[in-house]
Amino acid sequence: MEGVIAANLAAVRERIAAASRIADRAPESVTLVAVSKTHPAASVRQALIAGHRVFGENRVQEAQGKYPALREEFPRLVVHLIGPLQTNKVRDAVALFDVIESVDRPRLAQALAREMEHSGRRLPCLIEVNTGEEPQKAGIMPAEADGFIRECRERLELPIIGLMCVPPLDEEPAPHFALLREIARRNGLDILSMGMSADFEKAIRLGATHVRVGTAIFGARGTAG
Ligand SMILES: *Cc1c(COP(=O)(O)O)cnc(C)c1O
């Protein structure tokens, strides 16, 4: 398995570089977040041995089971939370993660602000926007994004660095990436987390600074992912 993950990482990095060149961007302007959800710590370790350092997980409990031990061995490891966060898990999340990409509602923003004040750990945060306005999906609605961003920054003083989105599965993602970029632009935000295994090259062309790639690196997930 080890050779496979290293080879997949190299192939994805090469595709990121190629997409960056086409977009007239430096390849270093795109951070690859390797999404390790549902995959065992041994797979993450292979990626670490191959030199990769930035990972994404969508569940607090699963990340708690994998990352503290890996961090002992690889102190420069960086883990992003990319999935929905319940307010009762905020304390654990702030203690464990380095970046929270999925700030999606006022109550969560308030809980994060309180916990960061309490713990003294100020994590860079991204606001998740529900660009497809899907009722079952996390994220602030596009029409409410400007107000929510302002509240997070000004009233709650959260370290908001950018925006994240997960476009609807069955739609062309480009308009969603463009919408996210536009909301970020008018709010003076530089970081755009968008693009997954199926569409990260398109996202890079539309300005992604972070692409979240799971399957193309670690292989297919079971149904749980
Ligand atoms: C699982 C997941 C990804 C990675 O998806 P792949 O299609 O496996 O690359 C990216 N972002 C989020 C929010 C995810 O939950």
PDBQT file of the ligand as one rigid body, heavy atoms in Angstrom, charges set to zero:
ROOT
HETATM    1  C1  LIG A 301     -14.582  13.786   1.776  1.00  0.00    +0.000 C 
HETATM    2  C2  LIG A 301     -14.402  15.227   1.537  1.00  0.00    +0.000 A 
HETATM    3  C3  LIG A 301     -13.494  15.692   0.574  1.00  0.00    +0.000 A 
HETATM    4  C4  LIG A 301     -12.658  14.782  -0.320  1.00  0.00    +0.000 C 
HETATM    5  O1  LIG A 301     -13.442  14.177  -1.272  1.00  0.00    +0.000 OA
HETATM    6  P1  LIG A 301     -12.788  13.262  -2.447  1.00  0.00    +0.000 P 
HETATM    7  O2  LIG A 301     -13.838  13.241  -3.484  1.00  0.00    +0.000 OA
HETATM    8  O3  LIG A 301     -12.523  11.937  -1.836  1.00  0.00    +0.000 OA
HETATM    9  O4  LIG A 301     -11.554  13.932  -2.897  1.00  0.00    +0.000 OA
HETATM   10  C5  LIG A 301     -13.361  17.059   0.442  1.00  0.00    +0.000 A 
HETATM   11  N1  LIG A 301     -14.082  17.924   1.190  1.00  0.00    +0.000 NA
HETATM   12  C6  LIG A 301     -14.968  17.512   2.117  1.00  0.00    +0.000 A 
HETATM   13  C7  LIG A 301     -15.714  18.522   2.908  1.00  0.00    +0.000 C 
HETATM   14  C8  LIG A 301     -15.156  16.158   2.317  1.00  0.00    +0.000 A 
HETATM   15  O5  LIG A 301     -16.037  15.752   3.250  1.00  0.00    +0.000 OA
ENDROOT
TORSDOF 0
